[in-house]
Amino acid sequence: MKNISVIGIGRLGLCLSLVLEKAGYSIVGCDIDKAYVEKINNKSFNSHEANVNTFLKESQNFHTTTNLANTIKHGDLIFVTVRTDSEPDGKYDHSQVESVVNSIIDLGEQKERKHLVLNCNVNPGYSDIVGNKLKEFNWDVSYNPETIAQGTIINDYLSPDCVYIGTRTDELADQIESVYKTMCNNDPKVHKMDRLSAELTKVSLNCFLTTKISFANMVGDLATQMGADPEKILSAVGSDSRIGTKYFKYGFGYGGPCFPRDNRAFIKCATDNKMPADLCKSSDNINRKHLDFQVKQFMKNWDIRKPVRIKSVTYKEGTTILEESQQLAYALRLAESGYKVIIKESEEVTRQLKENFGDLFEYE
């Protein structure tokens, strides 16, 4: 397998394409934004994501297009990394994936068997629906969720802890595994399973991490209230090998484009299947209450006449993403309560803040 295609070359798809190209594959990426496609092809696109600009500049076998038929013709394996935003009830919106699937159907039956791999977030059970839709058009469909973090996407692709592959047959799973063996710098544990199990694995993993973060902050809030040391307590508890220190520190609650959405998607899936998801609901509730506690603690100890300087308001330092940022919510609560909040951020983040909040903050 030498030719791979990627449908949807946003932040995730572009990083995947570049890492695959670096590993020796010939990559064709497909996107509907003509101007964006042109920028990538002439290598004038500038990304805030680490290592993207370097990988793009050095790439030799990566081409992007708006032509889906040519994209499919090129690829022996075709990854789909389009956006799946969240609906109000917590479910993922599959409209962009559906658009891709319908366009594939419009192309008719493929002469050679094609393998479509969904990488994006989906509701558990959705990959089977896509598989049933495409099977009569000579397609196989698999689900291969990514465990990446914004700001370190390329490094996470190169050195994942684990790989989850949901397929219909062992042969299809082996195809995807061979790509990771070529692409990765490490030797990750590969878990092969059916598509539904892989979908549930993705949301379950992030739900466990949100629970871990919320538990750590709940303990930290109690320790702070009583005058104990949150960091020493959590360091001691986390040193137990059954628990571990990753995602087990006292600080801001979870946010960003993955954790909150996966948590809510799991709750929605469980509710639809008449199963309680009380632990996940509690994680969300604790996350909200933790922010309340942080704001009250600060106001209790800081003179409102003194300016408040905040280094970063993105959900995670090193990114430009403000989506569900607890740090931003914290800054907003203080500013709206009358504090003079001065933010030191990157030019891109400052631009977003000024567009969204006007002169609510000051900047340095």
N, C-alpha and C positions, 0 to 999 in steps of 0.2 A: 504494500500500500504506500504510494508516494504522493497521491493527489488528495487533498482535503479541502473542503469548502466550509465557510462559516457564514451563516445567514444572520445578519444583525451585527454590525461592527461598532457598537457603542463602546463604552468603557470596558466591559467584560469581553465582548467579542473581539475587539481590537487587540487586547492583551493576549487572548488565546491564540489569535492568528499569528502574532509576532513570535510567541514562544514556539509554536509549531513550525514556523518558518525557520527559526534559529536551529531547530532540531533536524532540519534537512528536508522538510516537506515542501511541496509546491502548493501554495495557498491562494485561493480566490475567495475574497470576501464580498458580500452583497449587502447593500443598504439602499434605502429609498431616497436619501438626501444626496442629490447630485453634487452640490457644492462641497459637502463633506467628503464624498468619494474622491473628488478631484484633488482636494487638499492632501488626502492620504497618498494618492498616486504620485503627486509631485513632491511629496514629503515636506510640505509646508505646514502641515498640521502640528500644533503645539499642545501638548498634554501636560496637565499638572500631576498626573500619575507617575510614580517613580519608574524610571528606566524605559518608559515608552518612547520618548524622543530618540534615545540612543538606539534602541532596537529597530525603530522605524527607519532611521537614517542608514543603518547597516544592512537592512533587508534587501534581498536580491530576487527572491522568488515569491513575492507577495503582491497581488494585484487586486484592486477593488472595482466593483461594477454595480450598476443598478439593474442588470439583466439577470433575472432569476434563472431562466432557462440555461444560460451559459454557465452560471454558478453550479447548477445541478449536474450539467454535463461534465464539468471538470472533476467533481469530487467522487472518490470511491467511498468516502465517509463524509457526511454532511452534518455539521453541528448547528443548532439553532440557539441563538443567544439574544433574542429580542426581549423587549421590556414586558414585564407582567406586573403592572401596578396593582395596588390593593383596592378592593371595593369597600364601601362603608361597613359592610358586615364582616370584613376580615378576609374574605376569599380573594384569591388572585384573579385578576382580569386577564383572560386568555385571548382577548380580541386580536392582538398582534400575532400571536401564534396561529390563531384561526385564519387570519389573512394569509399567512404563509402556506398553511395546509390547503386552503381553498385554491391558491395560485398553483400549488403543486398538482392538485387534482385537475385543474384546467389544462395543464400540460399533457394530460392523458397518461396512458400506461407507459412505463419505462421499458425500453428494450432490454436493459440489463438490470439486475436486482440492485436496488439502492438502499442505503442504510442511513436513516435519519436519527440523529441523537439530540434529544432535548436537553439543554443545559440550564435553561432558565427556571425560575421558581414556578411551580404549578401546583394546583390542588391535587391531593392524593386521589388517584383514579383516572386522572386526565390522560396520562400517556397511553393507557389501554384504549381510551376513546379515539385518540389519534391513530393508534395502531390499527384499529378496526376500520377506520375511514380510509386508510391508505393501502391496506393489504391487497385489495383487488387491482391496485395500480402498480404492483410489483415493488412495494416498499416494505422494509422492516423498520420498526420504530423502537428506540431504546431511551432510557432516562439515565443521565449521568450528571448529578448535581455537583456543583463546585463548592468547596469550603475555602473561599478566599476572603480577604479583607481589603477594603478600600485603602489605598496608600501603599499596599504591598502586594498587589494583584500578581504581577509578574513573578516575584519571588515565591509567592504561594503556589503558583502553577508549577514552578520549577522544583519546589520541595514540599509537596503536600504531606500531611500526616497520614491521611487515608484517602482512598479512592472508592467511590460507591458506584456500582454499575448495575442498573436494572434492565434486564433483557428478557427476550422470549426463549432464547437458546444459548447453550454454552459457546457455540461458534461465534455468535454475535458479541458476547461478552469478551471473548478472546481477541476479537478485532479491536475493541476499544482499549483493552488492557495493553495490547502491543503498542498502541500510540503512547500511552503513559510511560511504558518502559523506555521508549525512545526519547520522550520529551523531558522526563524528570531527571534531576541531578541526584536524587536520592532513590531509595527503594521503598516506596510507601506500601503499607498494607492494603491490599485490594480485596474488596468485599463484593462478591457477585451474588445477585439475588433477582427476584422478579421485579417488574416495573413498579408495582404498587408499594412493595417493601422499600424500594429505593426512594420513592417519593416521601414516604413516612419517615425514613431515616433522615432526610434533609431537614424537615421541620422539627423532628424530635431532637436532633443534635443541637440546634440553636435554642430550642426551648429549655434544654438542660442548662445551657450556658446562661440564659437570662435568669433562670432559677438560682444558679450559683452566684451571679452578680447581685441579685436582689437579696439573697441570704447574707452575703458579705456586708452589704450596706445596711441591712436590718441590724446585724450584730454591731456594726460600727456606730450606728445611730444610738443604740442603747449604751454602748461603751462611752460615747461622747456625753450623753445625758448624765451618766453616773460619775463621770470624771476619770474613766479608765482610758487606756491607750489602744485605740482600734487597730493600729498597724501591728503592734506586738501581739495582740490577741489573734488576728487573722494570720499572721506569719506562723504563729505556733500551731494553730489549727490546720493550716495548709501544709505544714511540714509532714503531716501524717500521709503516708503514701496512698491511702484510700481516698484522699481528698485532693491534694495537690494545690499549688499556688497560682496556676494560670486562671485568670478571670476571678481571682479571689482576693481582691484588694479593696480598701475603702476609698471611695471617690465618687465621681458623678455616676448617675445611673446609666443604663444602656440606652442607646438611640441608634440613629443612622438608618440606612436603607434595608437592613437585613433582619436584625434581631427582633424589633417590635413587630414587623410584618409576619415573620415566621411564627412568632408566638401567637398572634391573632389568627393566623391561618390554621394552626393546630387546634385552637379553641373552637373555631368554626367547624372544622372537620369532625372533631369529637362530638360537638353539639348535634350536628346533622346525623350522626350515627348513634345518638341517644346514649352517649358516654360522657361522664363528667370530666372536666379538665380543670379541676379546682386549683391544682398546683400552679398551672400556667396563668390562671386568672389572678391568683395571689401575687405572682411575680409582677404582673402589670400594675396591680394595686400598690404593692410595695414600692415599685419604681416611681410612681406618682407621689406617694407620701414621703419618700426619701427627698425628693426635690423640695417639698414643703418644709421639711426639717432643716435642710441645708440653708434655705432662705431665712428662716426664723432664727437659726443660730447665728448667721452672719449679722442680721439686723440687731440682734441682742448685743453683739460685741463690737459693732463698728459705728462710729459717729457719722450720722448722715451728712454732716458738713464736710467730711473728708472724701476726696474723690476715690473711686474704686477702679483699679487697673486690672484688666483681665487679658491674659496673654492670648488665649485661643477660645473661639466660640463654635468651632466646627465640632461635629460629634466625636471626632477623633483627630488629634494633632497630626499634621502632615497631610491632611486632605483639604479639599475645598467644599466639603459637603455639609450643608446645614440641616438636612432632613432629620426631623425628630431629634435634634441635638439638645441634650440636657444642659450643656454648657450655655447654649444660646437662650434656652428657657430661663435659666438662672439669671443671666444678664438682663433679660427683658423684665423679669419680676423686680429686680433691683431698680432699674431705670424707671419703671412705671410707678415705683414706690417713692420716687423723689431723689434717689441717689444719682450723683454724677458718675456715669460709667464710661471709662476710657478703654477702648479696645485696641490692642496691637495685633494686627492680622496681615495676611498677605494681600496684595493688591486685588486679586480676584475676589477674595472673601469680603474685603472692604467694599468693593463695588456692589456685591450682592446685598450687603447690609444697608448701604445707602439707598439702593433701589427699593428695598422692602420696608425699611423703617425710618427713612428720611433722616432728620436730625436728632433722633432719640438718643443716639450714642455720640461720643466724641472719639476721635482716632488719633493714633500717634505712630 
